[in-house]
Amino acid sequence: MLIELQDVYKIYGEALESEVRALDGVNLSVDRGEFLAVVGPSGSGKSTLMNILGCLDIPSHGTYWIDGVDVSELSDSQLSHIRNKQIGFIFQGFNLIQSMNAFENVELPLIYQGIAPGKRHELAMQALERVGLGSRSRHRPSEMSGGQQQRVAIARAIATHPPIIMADEPTGALDSKTGREVLTFLQNLNLEGSTIILITHDNSIAATARRLVRISDGLIVEDKVQEVSWV
């Protein structure tokens, strides 16, 4: 088991009249190599769930294990290590640094990981080549289309071959054709062994995953294996 949540709550303003339960007792297990889509409307708790899974936030109550490690017992630096080594993040808004070119954006997390200059240069260029942007490595985000920027973000996420890829509405800022290309890339990564967790509000996008988890009001209301819709 790669990921396991037991009775996980995320409560804002706990014990106050204004208390909000973003997650209300979630139990979830994810095996290595799964392609899981978490789907739900705005405010359902799906982004909160991703933040917990990605060690960007911690539960108010409950337990979260990742690769056999109890996350609740880790320090901030240890959580940062997990984010850097085990998880690649892809966000709707790309989250690229505008003053840096594509190569520098992909290389930056490798610098944080302490990877030697020669090796991180190799990893960054390999990742950009993988997403078809080797020839545009010196272009800044403002010189690229939305689809190209998202591919830079994907290259940044996969540069160190992390076992887990978490994608939060990765096609939300893209046209339909480019969005399909991104989803195809995620499907191919999964076929190569990566564990993919896709957060979306769109049922048609969720249909590209082998497993669907539907969340509503902080609760998992559906968890099923489904036929994959290939794109």
mmCIF file of the C-alpha atoms, coordinates in Angstrom:
data_MODEL
# 
_entry.id   MODEL 
# 
loop_
_atom_site.group_PDB 
_atom_site.id 
_atom_site.type_symbol 
_atom_site.label_atom_id 
_atom_site.label_alt_id 
_atom_site.label_comp_id 
_atom_site.label_asym_id 
_atom_site.label_entity_id 
_atom_site.label_seq_id 
_atom_site.pdbx_PDB_ins_code 
_atom_site.Cartn_x 
_atom_site.Cartn_y 
_atom_site.Cartn_z 
_atom_site.occupancy 
_atom_site.B_iso_or_equiv 
_atom_site.pdbx_formal_charge 
_atom_site.auth_seq_id 
_atom_site.auth_comp_id 
_atom_site.auth_asym_id 
_atom_site.auth_atom_id 
_atom_site.pdbx_PDB_model_num 
ATOM 1   C CA . MET A 1 1   ? 0.000   0.000  0.000   1.00 0.00 ? 1   MET A CA 1 
ATOM 2   C CA . LEU A 1 2   ? 1.479   3.342  -1.042  1.00 0.00 ? 2   LEU A CA 1 
ATOM 3   C CA . ILE A 1 3   ? -1.046  5.702  0.571   1.00 0.00 ? 3   ILE A CA 1 
ATOM 4   C CA . GLU A 1 4   ? -3.494  5.140  3.413   1.00 0.00 ? 4   GLU A CA 1 
ATOM 5   C CA . LEU A 1 5   ? -5.784  7.565  5.248   1.00 0.00 ? 5   LEU A CA 1 
ATOM 6   C CA . GLN A 1 6   ? -7.730  6.475  8.313   1.00 0.00 ? 6   GLN A CA 1 
ATOM 7   C CA . ASP A 1 7   ? -10.525 8.628  9.784   1.00 0.00 ? 7   ASP A CA 1 
ATOM 8   C CA . VAL A 1 8   ? -8.990  11.848 8.476   1.00 0.00 ? 8   VAL A CA 1 
ATOM 9   C CA . TYR A 1 9   ? -10.632 15.137 9.386   1.00 0.00 ? 9   TYR A CA 1 
ATOM 10  C CA . LYS A 1 10  ? -9.698  18.661 8.386   1.00 0.00 ? 10  LYS A CA 1 
ATOM 11  C CA . ILE A 1 11  ? -11.640 21.125 10.521  1.00 0.00 ? 11  ILE A CA 1 
ATOM 12  C CA . TYR A 1 12  ? -11.411 24.901 10.373  1.00 0.00 ? 12  TYR A CA 1 
ATOM 13  C CA . GLY A 1 13  ? -12.541 26.817 13.442  1.00 0.00 ? 13  GLY A CA 1 
ATOM 14  C CA . GLU A 1 14  ? -12.969 23.614 15.406  1.00 0.00 ? 14  GLU A CA 1 
ATOM 15  C CA . ALA A 1 15  ? -15.460 23.844 18.304  1.00 0.00 ? 15  ALA A CA 1 
ATOM 16  C CA . LEU A 1 16  ? -16.592 27.280 17.150  1.00 0.00 ? 16  LEU A CA 1 
ATOM 17  C CA . GLU A 1 17  ? -20.053 28.093 15.860  1.00 0.00 ? 17  GLU A CA 1 
ATOM 18  C CA . SER A 1 18  ? -18.450 28.780 12.469  1.00 0.00 ? 18  SER A CA 1 
ATOM 19  C CA . GLU A 1 19  ? -16.723 25.363 12.376  1.00 0.00 ? 19  GLU A CA 1 
ATOM 20  C CA . VAL A 1 20  ? -16.186 24.007 8.841   1.00 0.00 ? 20  VAL A CA 1 
ATOM 21  C CA . ARG A 1 21  ? -15.399 20.342 8.221   1.00 0.00 ? 21  ARG A CA 1 
ATOM 22  C CA . ALA A 1 22  ? -13.561 20.326 4.913   1.00 0.00 ? 22  ALA A CA 1 
ATOM 23  C CA . LEU A 1 23  ? -12.877 16.611 5.427   1.00 0.00 ? 23  LEU A CA 1 
ATOM 24  C CA . ASP A 1 24  ? -15.220 14.686 7.703   1.00 0.00 ? 24  ASP A CA 1 
ATOM 25  C CA . GLY A 1 25  ? -13.744 11.262 8.415   1.00 0.00 ? 25  GLY A CA 1 
ATOM 26  C CA . VAL A 1 26  ? -12.102 10.135 5.174   1.00 0.00 ? 26  VAL A CA 1 
ATOM 27  C CA . ASN A 1 27  ? -10.766 6.597  4.716   1.00 0.00 ? 27  ASN A CA 1 
ATOM 28  C CA . LEU A 1 28  ? -8.789  5.980  1.539   1.00 0.00 ? 28  LEU A CA 1 
ATOM 29  C CA . SER A 1 29  ? -6.121  3.546  0.331   1.00 0.00 ? 29  SER A CA 1 
ATOM 30  C CA . VAL A 1 30  ? -4.119  3.861  -2.883  1.00 0.00 ? 30  VAL A CA 1 
ATOM 31  C CA . ASP A 1 31  ? -1.895  1.113  -4.269  1.00 0.00 ? 31  ASP A CA 1 
ATOM 32  C CA . ARG A 1 32  ? 1.278   1.691  -6.248  1.00 0.00 ? 32  ARG A CA 1 
ATOM 33  C CA . GLY A 1 33  ? 0.616   2.216  -9.925  1.00 0.00 ? 33  GLY A CA 1 
ATOM 34  C CA . GLU A 1 34  ? -3.014  3.272  -9.588  1.00 0.00 ? 34  GLU A CA 1 
ATOM 35  C CA . PHE A 1 35  ? -4.607  6.071  -11.612 1.00 0.00 ? 35  PHE A CA 1 
ATOM 36  C CA . LEU A 1 36  ? -7.137  7.627  -9.274  1.00 0.00 ? 36  LEU A CA 1 
ATOM 37  C CA . ALA A 1 37  ? -9.469  10.530 -10.034 1.00 0.00 ? 37  ALA A CA 1 
ATOM 38  C CA . VAL A 1 38  ? -10.987 12.442 -7.121  1.00 0.00 ? 38  VAL A CA 1 
ATOM 39  C CA . VAL A 1 39  ? -14.062 14.228 -8.415  1.00 0.00 ? 39  VAL A CA 1 
ATOM 40  C CA . GLY A 1 40  ? -16.468 16.638 -6.775  1.00 0.00 ? 40  GLY A CA 1 
ATOM 41  C CA . PRO A 1 41  ? -17.945 20.128 -7.094  1.00 0.00 ? 41  PRO A CA 1 
ATOM 42  C CA . SER A 1 42  ? -16.383 23.283 -5.724  1.00 0.00 ? 42  SER A CA 1 
ATOM 43  C CA . GLY A 1 43  ? -16.311 23.166 -1.927  1.00 0.00 ? 43  GLY A CA 1 
ATOM 44  C CA . SER A 1 44  ? -16.627 19.376 -1.757  1.00 0.00 ? 44  SER A CA 1 
ATOM 45  C CA . GLY A 1 45  ? -13.238 18.933 -0.070  1.00 0.00 ? 45  GLY A CA 1 
ATOM 46  C CA . LYS A 1 46  ? -11.310 17.515 -3.019  1.00 0.00 ? 46  LYS A CA 1 
ATOM 47  C CA . SER A 1 47  ? -8.560  20.168 -2.993  1.00 0.00 ? 47  SER A CA 1 
ATOM 48  C CA . THR A 1 48  ? -8.237  19.856 0.782   1.00 0.00 ? 48  THR A CA 1 
ATOM 49  C CA . LEU A 1 49  ? -7.815  16.122 0.288   1.00 0.00 ? 49  LEU A CA 1 
ATOM 50  C CA . MET A 1 50  ? -5.072  16.714 -2.274  1.00 0.00 ? 50  MET A CA 1 
ATOM 51  C CA . ASN A 1 51  ? -3.279  19.108 0.065   1.00 0.00 ? 51  ASN A CA 1 
ATOM 52  C CA . ILE A 1 52  ? -3.274  16.441 2.769   1.00 0.00 ? 52  ILE A CA 1 
ATOM 53  C CA . LEU A 1 53  ? -2.193  13.691 0.364   1.00 0.00 ? 53  LEU A CA 1 
ATOM 54  C CA . GLY A 1 54  ? 0.570   15.941 -0.963  1.00 0.00 ? 54  GLY A CA 1 
ATOM 55  C CA . CYS A 1 55  ? 1.839   16.819 2.530   1.00 0.00 ? 55  CYS A CA 1 
ATOM 56  C CA . LEU A 1 56  ? 1.016   20.470 1.859   1.00 0.00 ? 56  LEU A CA 1 
ATOM 57  C CA . ASP A 1 57  ? -1.281  20.389 4.906   1.00 0.00 ? 57  ASP A CA 1 
ATOM 58  C CA . ILE A 1 58  ? -1.822  18.084 7.859   1.00 0.00 ? 58  ILE A CA 1 
ATOM 59  C CA . PRO A 1 59  ? -5.067  16.553 9.177   1.00 0.00 ? 59  PRO A CA 1 
ATOM 60  C CA . SER A 1 60  ? -6.830  17.962 12.220  1.00 0.00 ? 60  SER A CA 1 
ATOM 61  C CA . HIS A 1 61  ? -7.485  14.374 13.284  1.00 0.00 ? 61  HIS A CA 1 
ATOM 62  C CA . GLY A 1 62  ? -6.785  10.927 11.893  1.00 0.00 ? 62  GLY A CA 1 
ATOM 63  C CA . THR A 1 63  ? -3.755  9.208  10.440  1.00 0.00 ? 63  THR A CA 1 
ATOM 64  C CA . TYR A 1 64  ? -2.017  9.408  7.066   1.00 0.00 ? 64  TYR A CA 1 
ATOM 65  C CA . TRP A 1 65  ? 0.641   6.948  5.968   1.00 0.00 ? 65  TRP A CA 1 
ATOM 66  C CA . ILE A 1 66  ? 2.688   7.399  2.825   1.00 0.00 ? 66  ILE A CA 1 
ATOM 67  C CA . ASP A 1 67  ? 4.935   4.510  1.857   1.00 0.00 ? 67  ASP A CA 1 
ATOM 68  C CA . GLY A 1 68  ? 4.574   3.138  5.389   1.00 0.00 ? 68  GLY A CA 1 
ATOM 69  C CA . VAL A 1 69  ? 5.535   6.397  7.132   1.00 0.00 ? 69  VAL A CA 1 
ATOM 70  C CA . ASP A 1 70  ? 3.120   8.096  9.550   1.00 0.00 ? 70  ASP A CA 1 
ATOM 71  C CA . VAL A 1 71  ? 3.067   11.677 8.266   1.00 0.00 ? 71  VAL A CA 1 
ATOM 72  C CA . SER A 1 72  ? 1.718   13.061 11.549  1.00 0.00 ? 72  SER A CA 1 
ATOM 73  C CA . GLU A 1 73  ? 5.045   12.242 13.229  1.00 0.00 ? 73  GLU A CA 1 
ATOM 74  C CA . LEU A 1 74  ? 7.191   14.151 10.744  1.00 0.00 ? 74  LEU A CA 1 
ATOM 75  C CA . SER A 1 75  ? 8.803   17.576 11.110  1.00 0.00 ? 75  SER A CA 1 
ATOM 76  C CA . ASP A 1 76  ? 8.342   20.346 8.542   1.00 0.00 ? 76  ASP A CA 1 
ATOM 77  C CA . SER A 1 77  ? 11.726  19.534 6.993   1.00 0.00 ? 77  SER A CA 1 
ATOM 78  C CA . GLN A 1 78  ? 10.809  15.848 6.739   1.00 0.00 ? 78  GLN A CA 1 
ATOM 79  C CA . LEU A 1 79  ? 7.491   16.735 5.090   1.00 0.00 ? 79  LEU A CA 1 
ATOM 80  C CA . SER A 1 80  ? 9.384   18.950 2.660   1.00 0.00 ? 80  SER A CA 1 
ATOM 81  C CA . HIS A 1 81  ? 11.692  16.021 1.880   1.00 0.00 ? 81  HIS A CA 1 
ATOM 82  C CA . ILE A 1 82  ? 8.700   13.818 1.020   1.00 0.00 ? 82  ILE A CA 1 
ATOM 83  C CA . ARG A 1 83  ? 7.228   16.527 -1.229  1.00 0.00 ? 83  ARG A CA 1 
ATOM 84  C CA . ASN A 1 84  ? 10.539  16.946 -3.033  1.00 0.00 ? 84  ASN A CA 1 
ATOM 85  C CA . LYS A 1 85  ? 11.446  13.277 -3.426  1.00 0.00 ? 85  LYS A CA 1 
ATOM 86  C CA . GLN A 1 86  ? 8.201   11.342 -3.675  1.00 0.00 ? 86  GLN A CA 1 
ATOM 87  C CA . ILE A 1 87  ? 5.597   13.674 -5.183  1.00 0.00 ? 87  ILE A CA 1 
ATOM 88  C CA . GLY A 1 88  ? 5.408   15.668 -8.387  1.00 0.00 ? 88  GLY A CA 1 
ATOM 89  C CA . PHE A 1 89  ? 2.757   18.400 -8.431  1.00 0.00 ? 89  PHE A CA 1 
ATOM 90  C CA . ILE A 1 90  ? 0.870   19.758 -11.454 1.00 0.00 ? 90  ILE A CA 1 
ATOM 91  C CA . PHE A 1 91  ? -1.469  22.699 -10.844 1.00 0.00 ? 91  PHE A CA 1 
ATOM 92  C CA . GLN A 1 92  ? -4.139  24.421 -12.909 1.00 0.00 ? 92  GLN A CA 1 
ATOM 93  C CA . GLY A 1 93  ? -2.320  27.743 -12.712 1.00 0.00 ? 93  GLY A CA 1 
ATOM 94  C CA . PHE A 1 94  ? 1.062   26.258 -13.809 1.00 0.00 ? 94  PHE A CA 1 
ATOM 95  C CA . ASN A 1 95  ? 2.868   28.008 -10.897 1.00 0.00 ? 95  ASN A CA 1 
ATOM 96  C CA . LEU A 1 96  ? 5.847   28.933 -13.052 1.00 0.00 ? 96  LEU A CA 1 
ATOM 97  C CA . ILE A 1 97  ? 8.239   31.735 -12.095 1.00 0.00 ? 97  ILE A CA 1 
ATOM 98  C CA . GLN A 1 98  ? 7.835   34.355 -14.796 1.00 0.00 ? 98  GLN A CA 1 
ATOM 99  C CA . SER A 1 99  ? 11.381  35.726 -14.548 1.00 0.00 ? 99  SER A CA 1 
ATOM 100 C CA . MET A 1 100 ? 12.865  32.278 -15.217 1.00 0.00 ? 100 MET A CA 1 
ATOM 101 C CA . ASN A 1 101 ? 12.999  30.409 -18.496 1.00 0.00 ? 101 ASN A CA 1 
ATOM 102 C CA . ALA A 1 102 ? 11.616  26.896 -18.942 1.00 0.00 ? 102 ALA A CA 1 
ATOM 103 C CA . PHE A 1 103 ? 14.906  25.195 -18.098 1.00 0.00 ? 103 PHE A CA 1 
ATOM 104 C CA . GLU A 1 104 ? 15.349  27.254 -14.926 1.00 0.00 ? 104 GLU A CA 1 
ATOM 105 C CA . ASN A 1 105 ? 11.788  26.527 -13.813 1.00 0.00 ? 105 ASN A CA 1 
ATOM 106 C CA . VAL A 1 106 ? 12.337  22.780 -14.195 1.00 0.00 ? 106 VAL A CA 1 
ATOM 107 C CA . GLU A 1 107 ? 15.782  22.916 -12.600 1.00 0.00 ? 107 GLU A CA 1 
ATOM 108 C CA . LEU A 1 108 ? 14.727  24.907 -9.514  1.00 0.00 ? 108 LEU A CA 1 
ATOM 109 C CA . PRO A 1 109 ? 13.283  22.024 -7.427  1.00 0.00 ? 109 PRO A CA 1 
ATOM 110 C CA . LEU A 1 110 ? 16.350  19.968 -8.328  1.00 0.00 ? 110 LEU A CA 1 
ATOM 111 C CA . ILE A 1 111 ? 18.507  22.703 -6.776  1.00 0.00 ? 111 ILE A CA 1 
ATOM 112 C CA . TYR A 1 112 ? 16.384  22.516 -3.620  1.00 0.00 ? 112 TYR A CA 1 
ATOM 113 C CA . GLN A 1 113 ? 17.020  18.765 -3.530  1.00 0.00 ? 113 GLN A CA 1 
ATOM 114 C CA . GLY A 1 114 ? 20.768  19.342 -3.563  1.00 0.00 ? 114 GLY A CA 1 
ATOM 115 C CA . ILE A 1 115 ? 21.353  17.537 -6.865  1.00 0.00 ? 115 ILE A CA 1 
ATOM 116 C CA . ALA A 1 116 ? 24.757  18.275 -8.382  1.00 0.00 ? 116 ALA A CA 1 
ATOM 117 C CA . PRO A 1 117 ? 24.773  20.816 -11.266 1.00 0.00 ? 117 PRO A CA 1 
ATOM 118 C CA . GLY A 1 118 ? 25.700  18.352 -13.995 1.00 0.00 ? 118 GLY A CA 1 
ATOM 119 C CA . LYS A 1 119 ? 23.080  15.811 -12.988 1.00 0.00 ? 119 LYS A CA 1 
ATOM 120 C CA . ARG A 1 120 ? 20.280  18.348 -12.537 1.00 0.00 ? 120 ARG A CA 1 
ATOM 121 C CA . HIS A 1 121 ? 21.059  19.873 -15.941 1.00 0.00 ? 121 HIS A CA 1 
ATOM 122 C CA . GLU A 1 122 ? 20.719  16.406 -17.452 1.00 0.00 ? 122 GLU A CA 1 
ATOM 123 C CA . LEU A 1 123 ? 17.462  15.662 -15.592 1.00 0.00 ? 123 LEU A CA 1 
ATOM 124 C CA . ALA A 1 124 ? 15.914  19.033 -16.476 1.00 0.00 ? 124 ALA A CA 1 
ATOM 125 C CA . MET A 1 125 ? 16.718  18.705 -20.172 1.00 0.00 ? 125 MET A CA 1 
ATOM 126 C CA . GLN A 1 126 ? 15.514  15.099 -20.280 1.00 0.00 ? 126 GLN A CA 1 
ATOM 127 C CA . ALA A 1 127 ? 12.192  16.173 -18.762 1.00 0.00 ? 127 ALA A CA 1 
ATOM 128 C CA . LEU A 1 128 ? 11.773  19.053 -21.224 1.00 0.00 ? 128 LEU A CA 1 
ATOM 129 C CA . GLU A 1 129 ? 12.599  16.757 -24.134 1.00 0.00 ? 129 GLU A CA 1 
ATOM 130 C CA . ARG A 1 130 ? 10.063  14.271 -22.798 1.00 0.00 ? 130 ARG A CA 1 
ATOM 131 C CA . VAL A 1 131 ? 7.269   16.864 -23.029 1.00 0.00 ? 131 VAL A CA 1 
ATOM 132 C CA . GLY A 1 132 ? 8.457   18.098 -26.438 1.00 0.00 ? 132 GLY A CA 1 
ATOM 133 C CA . LEU A 1 133 ? 9.960   21.396 -25.309 1.00 0.00 ? 133 LEU A CA 1 
ATOM 134 C CA . GLY A 1 134 ? 13.691  20.775 -25.610 1.00 0.00 ? 134 GLY A CA 1 
ATOM 135 C CA . SER A 1 135 ? 13.978  23.456 -28.295 1.00 0.00 ? 135 SER A CA 1 
ATOM 136 C CA . ARG A 1 136 ? 12.164  26.021 -26.125 1.00 0.00 ? 136 ARG A CA 1 
ATOM 137 C CA . SER A 1 137 ? 14.138  25.501 -22.935 1.00 0.00 ? 137 SER A CA 1 
ATOM 138 C CA . ARG A 1 138 ? 15.376  29.122 -22.928 1.00 0.00 ? 138 ARG A CA 1 
ATOM 139 C CA . HIS A 1 139 ? 11.929  30.670 -23.427 1.00 0.00 ? 139 HIS A CA 1 
ATOM 140 C CA . ARG A 1 140 ? 10.170  32.345 -20.532 1.00 0.00 ? 140 ARG A CA 1 
ATOM 141 C CA . PRO A 1 141 ? 6.532   31.561 -19.667 1.00 0.00 ? 141 PRO A CA 1 
ATOM 142 C CA . SER A 1 142 ? 5.341   34.816 -21.250 1.00 0.00 ? 142 SER A CA 1 
ATOM 143 C CA . GLU A 1 143 ? 6.776   33.593 -24.555 1.00 0.00 ? 143 GLU A CA 1 
ATOM 144 C CA . MET A 1 144 ? 4.790   30.353 -24.435 1.00 0.00 ? 144 MET A CA 1 
ATOM 145 C CA . SER A 1 145 ? 1.203   29.263 -24.966 1.00 0.00 ? 145 SER A CA 1 
ATOM 146 C CA . GLY A 1 146 ? -0.864  27.961 -22.061 1.00 0.00 ? 146 GLY A CA 1 
ATOM 147 C CA . GLY A 1 147 ? -0.349  24.397 -23.240 1.00 0.00 ? 147 GLY A CA 1 
ATOM 148 C CA . GLN A 1 148 ? 3.415   24.855 -23.417 1.00 0.00 ? 148 GLN A CA 1 
ATOM 149 C CA . GLN A 1 149 ? 3.455   26.363 -19.923 1.00 0.00 ? 149 GLN A CA 1 
ATOM 150 C CA . GLN A 1 150 ? 1.554   23.364 -18.591 1.00 0.00 ? 150 GLN A CA 1 
ATOM 151 C CA . ARG A 1 151 ? 4.059   21.062 -20.273 1.00 0.00 ? 151 ARG A CA 1 
ATOM 152 C CA . VAL A 1 152 ? 6.870   22.937 -18.504 1.00 0.00 ? 152 VAL A CA 1 
ATOM 153 C CA . ALA A 1 153 ? 4.980   22.362 -15.257 1.00 0.00 ? 153 ALA A CA 1 
ATOM 154 C CA . ILE A 1 154 ? 4.710   18.656 -16.095 1.00 0.00 ? 154 ILE A CA 1 
ATOM 155 C CA . ALA A 1 155 ? 8.436   18.504 -16.889 1.00 0.00 ? 155 ALA A CA 1 
ATOM 156 C CA . ARG A 1 156 ? 9.151   20.080 -13.501 1.00 0.00 ? 156 ARG A CA 1 
ATOM 157 C CA . ALA A 1 157 ? 6.909   17.482 -11.826 1.00 0.00 ? 157 ALA A CA 1 
ATOM 158 C CA . ILE A 1 158 ? 8.515   14.455 -13.490 1.00 0.00 ? 158 ILE A CA 1 
ATOM 159 C CA . ALA A 1 159 ? 12.163  15.554 -13.601 1.00 0.00 ? 159 ALA A CA 1 
ATOM 160 C CA . THR A 1 160 ? 13.263  13.322 -10.714 1.00 0.00 ? 160 THR A CA 1 
ATOM 161 C CA . HIS A 1 161 ? 10.877  10.473 -11.619 1.00 0.00 ? 161 HIS A CA 1 
ATOM 162 C CA . PRO A 1 162 ? 8.808   10.712 -8.425  1.00 0.00 ? 162 PRO A CA 1 
ATOM 163 C CA . PRO A 1 163 ? 6.601   7.681  -7.737  1.00 0.00 ? 163 PRO A CA 1 
ATOM 164 C CA . ILE A 1 164 ? 3.491   9.859  -7.216  1.00 0.00 ? 164 ILE A CA 1 
ATOM 165 C CA . ILE A 1 165 ? 2.090   12.558 -9.514  1.00 0.00 ? 165 ILE A CA 1 
ATOM 166 C CA . MET A 1 166 ? -0.676  14.777 -8.106  1.00 0.00 ? 166 MET A CA 1 
ATOM 167 C CA . ALA A 1 167 ? -2.532  16.866 -10.660 1.00 0.00 ? 167 ALA A CA 1 
ATOM 168 C CA . ASP A 1 168 ? -5.025  19.481 -9.445  1.00 0.00 ? 168 ASP A CA 1 
ATOM 169 C CA . GLU A 1 169 ? -7.369  20.478 -12.311 1.00 0.00 ? 169 GLU A CA 1 
ATOM 170 C CA . PRO A 1 170 ? -4.418  20.239 -14.746 1.00 0.00 ? 170 PRO A CA 1 
ATOM 171 C CA . THR A 1 171 ? -6.558  21.007 -17.824 1.00 0.00 ? 171 THR A CA 1 
ATOM 172 C CA . GLY A 1 172 ? -8.616  23.815 -16.286 1.00 0.00 ? 172 GLY A CA 1 
ATOM 173 C CA . ALA A 1 173 ? -6.707  26.634 -17.989 1.00 0.00 ? 173 ALA A CA 1 
ATOM 174 C CA . LEU A 1 174 ? -6.352  24.881 -21.355 1.00 0.00 ? 174 LEU A CA 1 
ATOM 175 C CA . ASP A 1 175 ? -8.410  24.485 -24.516 1.00 0.00 ? 175 ASP A CA 1 
ATOM 176 C CA . SER A 1 176 ? -9.969  21.068 -25.087 1.00 0.00 ? 176 SER A CA 1 
ATOM 177 C CA . LYS A 1 177 ? -7.328  19.805 -27.567 1.00 0.00 ? 177 LYS A CA 1 
ATOM 178 C CA . THR A 1 178 ? -4.414  20.757 -25.328 1.00 0.00 ? 178 THR A CA 1 
ATOM 179 C CA . GLY A 1 179 ? -6.256  19.391 -22.305 1.00 0.00 ? 179 GLY A CA 1 
ATOM 180 C CA . ARG A 1 180 ? -6.584  16.010 -24.034 1.00 0.00 ? 180 ARG A CA 1 
ATOM 181 C CA . GLU A 1 181 ? -2.846  16.017 -24.729 1.00 0.00 ? 181 GLU A CA 1 
ATOM 182 C CA . VAL A 1 182 ? -2.126  16.573 -21.030 1.00 0.00 ? 182 VAL A CA 1 
ATOM 183 C CA . LEU A 1 183 ? -4.491  13.764 -20.024 1.00 0.00 ? 183 LEU A CA 1 
ATOM 184 C CA . THR A 1 184 ? -2.887  11.417 -22.549 1.00 0.00 ? 184 THR A CA 1 
ATOM 185 C CA . PHE A 1 185 ? 0.495   12.232 -21.067 1.00 0.00 ? 185 PHE A CA 1 
ATOM 186 C CA . LEU A 1 186 ? -0.784  11.379 -17.580 1.00 0.00 ? 186 LEU A CA 1 
ATOM 187 C CA . GLN A 1 187 ? -2.212  8.089  -18.860 1.00 0.00 ? 187 GLN A CA 1 
ATOM 188 C CA . ASN A 1 188 ? 1.138   7.219  -20.419 1.00 0.00 ? 188 ASN A CA 1 
ATOM 189 C CA . LEU A 1 189 ? 2.981   8.046  -17.188 1.00 0.00 ? 189 LEU A CA 1 
ATOM 190 C CA . ASN A 1 190 ? 0.624   5.699  -15.386 1.00 0.00 ? 190 ASN A CA 1 
ATOM 191 C CA . LEU A 1 191 ? 1.273   2.925  -17.904 1.00 0.00 ? 191 LEU A CA 1 
ATOM 192 C CA . GLU A 1 192 ? 4.982   3.363  -17.129 1.00 0.00 ? 192 GLU A CA 1 
ATOM 193 C CA . GLY A 1 193 ? 4.333   2.792  -13.431 1.00 0.00 ? 193 GLY A CA 1 
ATOM 194 C CA . SER A 1 194 ? 3.666   6.209  -11.917 1.00 0.00 ? 194 SER A CA 1 
ATOM 195 C CA . THR A 1 195 ? 0.856   6.531  -9.385  1.00 0.00 ? 195 THR A CA 1 
ATOM 196 C CA . ILE A 1 196 ? -1.439  9.326  -10.592 1.00 0.00 ? 196 ILE A CA 1 
ATOM 197 C CA . ILE A 1 197 ? -3.914  11.204 -8.406  1.00 0.00 ? 197 ILE A CA 1 
ATOM 198 C CA . LEU A 1 198 ? -6.049  13.554 -10.490 1.00 0.00 ? 198 LEU A CA 1 
ATOM 199 C CA . ILE A 1 199 ? -8.301  16.163 -8.853  1.00 0.00 ? 199 ILE A CA 1 
ATOM 200 C CA . THR A 1 200 ? -11.180 17.427 -10.997 1.00 0.00 ? 200 THR A CA 1 
ATOM 201 C CA . HIS A 1 201 ? -14.768 18.674 -10.986 1.00 0.00 ? 201 HIS A CA 1 
ATOM 202 C CA . ASP A 1 202 ? -15.336 17.292 -14.493 1.00 0.00 ? 202 ASP A CA 1 
ATOM 203 C CA . ASN A 1 203 ? -16.783 13.780 -14.872 1.00 0.00 ? 203 ASN A CA 1 
ATOM 204 C CA . SER A 1 204 ? -15.460 13.427 -18.432 1.00 0.00 ? 204 SER A CA 1 
ATOM 205 C CA . ILE A 1 205 ? -11.911 14.106 -17.211 1.00 0.00 ? 205 ILE A CA 1 
ATOM 206 C CA . ALA A 1 206 ? -12.396 11.726 -14.284 1.00 0.00 ? 206 ALA A CA 1 
ATOM 207 C CA . ALA A 1 207 ? -13.357 9.058  -16.819 1.00 0.00 ? 207 ALA A CA 1 
ATOM 208 C CA . THR A 1 208 ? -9.720  8.897  -17.983 1.00 0.00 ? 208 THR A CA 1 
ATOM 209 C CA . ALA A 1 209 ? -8.722  7.278  -14.653 1.00 0.00 ? 209 ALA A CA 1 
ATOM 210 C CA . ARG A 1 210 ? -9.006  3.600  -13.775 1.00 0.00 ? 210 ARG A CA 1 
ATOM 211 C CA . ARG A 1 211 ? -10.532 4.380  -10.390 1.00 0.00 ? 211 ARG A CA 1 
ATOM 212 C CA . LEU A 1 212 ? -12.991 7.092  -9.427  1.00 0.00 ? 212 LEU A CA 1 
ATOM 213 C CA . VAL A 1 213 ? -13.482 8.499  -5.934  1.00 0.00 ? 213 VAL A CA 1 
ATOM 214 C CA . ARG A 1 214 ? -16.364 10.943 -5.586  1.00 0.00 ? 214 ARG A CA 1 
ATOM 215 C CA . ILE A 1 215 ? -16.313 13.367 -2.668  1.00 0.00 ? 215 ILE A CA 1 
ATOM 216 C CA . SER A 1 216 ? -19.159 15.503 -1.323  1.00 0.00 ? 216 SER A CA 1 
ATOM 217 C CA . ASP A 1 217 ? -19.264 17.676 1.802   1.00 0.00 ? 217 ASP A CA 1 
ATOM 218 C CA . GLY A 1 218 ? -15.951 16.275 2.978   1.00 0.00 ? 218 GLY A CA 1 
ATOM 219 C CA . LEU A 1 219 ? -17.041 12.631 2.672   1.00 0.00 ? 219 LEU A CA 1 
ATOM 220 C CA . ILE A 1 220 ? -16.218 9.937  0.115   1.00 0.00 ? 220 ILE A CA 1 
ATOM 221 C CA . VAL A 1 221 ? -19.593 8.942  -1.302  1.00 0.00 ? 221 VAL A CA 1 
ATOM 222 C CA . GLU A 1 222 ? -18.408 6.699  -4.147  1.00 0.00 ? 222 GLU A CA 1 
ATOM 223 C CA . ASP A 1 223 ? -15.271 4.641  -4.796  1.00 0.00 ? 223 ASP A CA 1 
ATOM 224 C CA . LYS A 1 224 ? -15.254 2.411  -7.842  1.00 0.00 ? 224 LYS A CA 1 
ATOM 225 C CA . VAL A 1 225 ? -13.092 0.899  -10.550 1.00 0.00 ? 225 VAL A CA 1 
ATOM 226 C CA . GLN A 1 226 ? -14.216 2.049  -13.992 1.00 0.00 ? 226 GLN A CA 1 
ATOM 227 C CA . GLU A 1 227 ? -13.534 1.454  -17.653 1.00 0.00 ? 227 GLU A CA 1 
ATOM 228 C CA . VAL A 1 228 ? -10.935 3.909  -18.834 1.00 0.00 ? 228 VAL A CA 1 
ATOM 229 C CA . SER A 1 229 ? -11.877 6.550  -21.388 1.00 0.00 ? 229 SER A CA 1 
ATOM 230 C CA . TRP A 1 230 ? -8.700  6.832  -23.489 1.00 0.00 ? 230 TRP A CA 1 
ATOM 231 C CA . VAL A 1 231 ? -7.913  10.242 -24.955 1.00 0.00 ? 231 VAL A CA 1 
# 
